[in-house]
Amino acid sequence: MSNLDRITVDPEVCGGRPCIRGLRIRVKDILDMLADGATSEDILRDYPYLEAADIAATLEYAARQADHSVIRVA
């Protein structure tokens, strides 16, 4: 089941960047923490208003953004 409904985009929040449930924590913030070696448990401990499904939504969102068609010009 998709968690993408947890990702919100609002021009009034974080300049319209994708955020978690309208909170002022961006998808990029979570991705940066994970890339720097933080575990999901670390993030949830440091940000108690986040839920495990928020991290899953972040990863799903990023995976879908990275999947794009490749057009080769000969």
N, C-alpha and C positions, 0 to 999 in steps of 0.2 A: 504494500500500500504506500502511496506517495505521501511525503510530508511537505511537499512544495507549498501547500497553503500557509505554512509558517513563515515563508519568505514574503516580505511586503516591500513595496516600492511606493514611497510617498514623497512628492517634491518638498514637503515641509519637514521631512525627517532626514537628516544626514545628506542633504542636497540631492535627494532622490536616489541615492545608492541603495542596493538591496540590503535590507535589515531583517532581523529576526522579530517577528510578531509586532512590528511597529516600535520596538524598543530601539534605543540608540546604540545598538551594537550591530555592526555591519557584518555581512557574510564574510567579507575580506578579513575582518578582525579575527574571526574564528579560524579561518583558513591560515592566516599568518601564525596564530598560536600553535596550530597543529603542525605546520611546516617547521616551526622552531623547536618541535619536540614535545610540546605539551600533550598530555593524554586527555581523552574525553573527561576522565575523572578529575584531572587537574582543573580543567575549564569549569566543570560543574561546581567544583568546590570554591573556586575563585569568583564565580558569577552565579550565586544561588538562585537567581530568578530565571536562569536558563534551565532547559530540560534536555534529556538525552535525545528526544525527537528533534530538538532544534539543531543539534550537531549533525544528526542524520540528514536533516533537510539541507543544511549547508553543503554537505558532501554531495548530495543528490543534485543540488543546484549547480555546483561547480562541475560535476561530471557532465551534465547536460550542456553547459556552456562550452565545454571543451570538445564536444562532439559536433563536428561540422563537416560539410562536404569538402572534398579536395578536388579542385579543378586543375587539370594539367593542360597547359598550353604547349602544343607541339611546335 
